[in-house]
Amino acid sequence: MDPNDASLTCVANAEWLNAQGIAVKKITYKQATLRLVRNTLKEMFLEISADKSKPVKLKLKGINVHSKFMTEGKATIRFNEEKCTLFLSNAPPGLLVQFLKIIFIKITTGETSNGESKEEMLKKTRAHLLSNKANQFDDISPVTNAELARARKLAVGKGSVTTPSPPQKRKRVSGEADRPAPKKLYTPSPLTGNLETEVLNEQQRMVMDACKSGRSVFFTGSAGTGKSFLLRKIISTLPPDGTVATASTGVAACLIGGTTLHSFAGIGSGESELQRCYELASRPNSSQIWRKCKRLIIDEISMVDGDYFEKIEAVARYIRKSDKPFGGIQLILCGDFFQLPPVVKQDKFSRGAFSQDNDKQPVVRFCFQTKAWKECIQNCYELTVVHRQKDPEFISILNSIRIGRITTEIRDRLTTTSKQKIEVEGILATQLCSHTNDADLINQSKLNNLSGEEKTYHATDSDTYMTKQLDQQVQAPGKLTLKIGAQVMLLKNLNIAEGLVNGARGVVLDYVQGYPLVKFKKREFLVKPEKWSIKTAGAVIVSRSQLPLKLAWAFSIHKSQGLTLDCVEMSLSKVFEAGQAYVALSRAQSLDCLRVLDFDSKQVWANPTVLEFYRDLRRQIRDRDLMMPVAVGQKKKEGGLKKSLSAMGLTKSLMSKPLVTIN
C-alpha cells in the first residue's frame, strides 16, 4: 500500500451493541476493503465494502484504536458514538501500521473546523442536508507535507484534543540513563522490526512489486545489499494467513520471524525415500500446514540442498493434490549462492572439484540445478547497492573475492591488514573460525583464564517444550556465563545512533543491580534482558528472554552470517568451502576494523557452477530490462512524502501504546 493510498484489504468483523452492551447487529467480511472518505462537510468516515455487499460508513470521531497486535495483522477500532466495534484481522502487518498512521494524521490535522463559528457550521450543515449531495462521499486526499508537519508537532509538542500532551520528563534515577531512550518510540517485532524508518530503493521496489503480484521470485545480491531487510519488508506487506516465512538455518529464521524450512516441511532431514517423505508429510499437523500455505518464503536458499528442494516440491504437489509446480504455492526465495553452500553428507566427496588444490571437496547440488527450480521460479532479481560497507575500495575487493578473483593488489592490501591494531580500550577483535568447535573452545578457554567470579544468566522461555528449537533459532544462549573482562557481542539493535547494534563488540566492566555493565566503542551500557520471538510451523509464537550478549573472543563463520562486525580478525587457513572466505571478510564493516592473518590466495575460490548460474541470471535480467523501457520522466522518488510519513515520530501517540483514544 502506498502511504498516500488510504485503503486496506483484510478480514473485517463489525459489531453493534445496544445500551445494555448486548450485540444487536453483526457483519462479517471475509475480504473487505477499507477506505477513508469525506463528505461535503469535510467529516471523515471509514468505509467498509465487499463484493455483493452495501458499503458501511462509520464516522471517524471519538474512536479507540487497540493496536497491540498490529504486528500480527490484527487491530480493533471502537466507534464510541456509533456503539460499533470493528475487528480487523489477516491484514498485512506493515500496511496495517501505515493505514492506522494515516487515520491518525487525518484526524489530528483535520480536527479543527478551520476557524468557523458555531452559526457558520449550522448553516453549512443545513445547506448540506438540503442539497442533493448529502449522500455523496469522496476519497480522502493524499497526506500533504503540511499535515505531516502538523501531526509531528502535535505528536511531540503541546498536544491537542485528539493528541494529549506527553507526560513531563522526570529526572532519571541513577542507572536509568543506561537504557537507550529511543526504545520508547517503537515496539520491535519479529515480523516488522524497525522497518518503518527505511525506504526501499528502486531495485528493492521491483522485487516487492513482483512478490505482491503473486509471482514466484528469487532475489539475490552480495553481502550487505539488504536482502534480509527487504525480506522482512515483503513479509510485512503480505496477509499473515497463508504466508509461511522459513529459512534454511535457525538464526536466519529468527531474523525474519519465521521457522526453519525443515520444521515446516515435516519430512525430517529429507534423506528418506520419496514415498516415506509423503507419509511423514501426510501426518495431520504437517498436512494441514501444507494445505494452508499460499506463499512460502525461504531465506538463505543457497544452503538448501537440491535433492531436498526437489523432495519438498514433490511433497507439496502430493499433499495439496495439485499438479501445478510446488502445488500452486507462490515461492519467494532469497539468498546468495556465492556464500555458504548446502551442507552435504560426508560420503559425497570428489577430488579437486572446485578448489585450486587437490583436496577432496563435497559434491554440491544447488537448488537452481533442479527441474523444480526451472518450473517454479518466474522472475530473478539481483540487488547491487551495498549498505554494510561504505568504503568503495573495500566494496571492490569484496566483489572480486565473491567471484574468486584475487589480483596482486587485493592480495597485498589484505596482507597489510595483518599489522593493523584494531583493538580499542580493551575491546579485542573477534576471531572468525571455519569450524564451530574451534570457536567454542577458544571462548571457553579465554573465559577460564579470567580471574574473578563467574555469573550465570539463564534464559526464560515462554514454552519449555520449545527450548531446543529456541536454542537452534535464537542467537541468545539458554545459558550465559560471564566474568568481568569477558569479551562479548551485542545480539540486538538497541540504539543505532550510539552504535548499540547487532554485532557491536564490548567488554564487561562490572555488575550493576545484578546486570553486566559493558563498555562498547561509543559508550558504556547496562545490559538488561531482551525478548526474541519465533514462529513455529503451526504459526504459534514462542519467545525467549535473555541478556542480548554472547561470548565473542571467537565466532564461527557459519554463525556470523547476517552480522556486521566492527572489530574482526581471521586466519582462513582452515577454509574448506567455496565462498567461506568471502562470507568471513564481508562481515567486516571496513578495512580499518579488519585483520587478516597469513592470507593466501588459494583460500579464496568460487564454485564454477555458481559462476555460470550468475552469468546466465544477469543475462536474463539484462534482457528483461531491455524489454521494459521506462518512460521519460517516470523516475520514482526515493524519499519525499513516503519517507516523511514512515519516519515521522508518530510512534509516541499511535505505535507505542496498545490503546489510543481519539475524541
Number of C-alpha atoms within 10 A of each C-alpha: 15 11 19 17 17 24 23 20 23 19 20 25 17 19 17 18 15 12 7 6 9 10 13 9 11 13 11 14 17 13 16 21 17 22 20 26 23 20 17 17 15 13 16 24 21 19 21 24 19 17 11 6 10 9 14 14 17 17 18 26 20 14 21 18 21 19 22 16 13 25 23 22 26 23 24 22 21 22 21 15 13 16 15 20 20 20 17 21 24 22 27 26 26 25 22 28 23 23 23 20 21 22 16 21 24 23 20 24 17 15 15 10 12 7 8 11 10 10 9 11 14 12 11 14 15 11 14 16 13 9 11 9 12 14 10 10 19 12 16 19 13 15 18 14 13 10 17 22 16 15 25 22 15 23 25 17 14 11 15 12 12 21 23 16 15 14 6 6 6 6 8 8 7 7 11 11 12 14 15 16 11 11 13 11 16 18 15 17 18 21 28 25 20 16 19 17 13 14 18 17 15 14 13 24 15 12 23 19 12 17 22 13 9 14 18 21 21 24 20 23 19 24 30 22 19 20 23 18 19 22 25 21 25 23 27 24 20 20 21 22 17 17 18 27 29 30 30 21 22 24 24 24 25 25 25 27 26 30 30 26 25 20 19 23 24 24 24 14 11 19 12 13 9 16 10 13 21 21 14 19 24 18 12 9 12 19 21 15 19 25 15 14 18 16 24 20 24 27 29 25 29 23 21 23 21 21 16 18 20 18 21 23 19 19 27 26 18 17 19 19 12 13 12 14 19 23 22 17 26 22 23 26 22 25 23 21 28 26 27 22 24 22 13 15 10 9 8 11 15 14 13 13 17 20 20 13 12 11 14 15 19 22 18 20 17 22 22 19 14 15 12 19 19 12 11 21 18 14 18 19 20 22 19 15 14 16 12 19 20 11 13 11 13 21 21 12 22 22 15 15 24 27 21 23 15 18 13 8 10 18 14 11 15 20 17 13 19 17 10 14 14 18 14 12 11 15 21 21 25 26 23 26 26 24 16 15 11 14 22 17 12 18 20 14 12 15 20 13 8 14 10 11 9 12 14 11 16 13 19 16 19 14 12 12 9 14 18 10 17 25 16 16 24 21 20 25 21 19 14 17 15 21 21 20 19 24 28 27 24 23 21 20 17 21 15 12 10 12 17 23 19 20 24 21 30 32 25 23 19 15 15 11 9 12 15 22 21 26 22 23 20 11 12 16 20 22 21 17 14 16 18 23 22 27 22 20 23 14 17 8 16 18 18 25 19 21 24 23 28 23 26 25 26 25 26 19 25 18 18 18 18 20 19 21 25 21 28 29 25 24 20 22 15 12 18 18 22 26 24 24 27 27 23 25 28 28 25 22 22 22 22 16 18 26 27 21 17 12 20 15 15 13 22 24 23 24 21 15 15 20 16 10 15 17 10 12 16 14 12 15 15 11 11 13 11 10 9 8 8 10 7 6 6 7 9 9 11 12 13 9 17 16 17 17 27 18 15 16 20 23 18 16 23 23 20 18 16 14 16 19 17 18 17
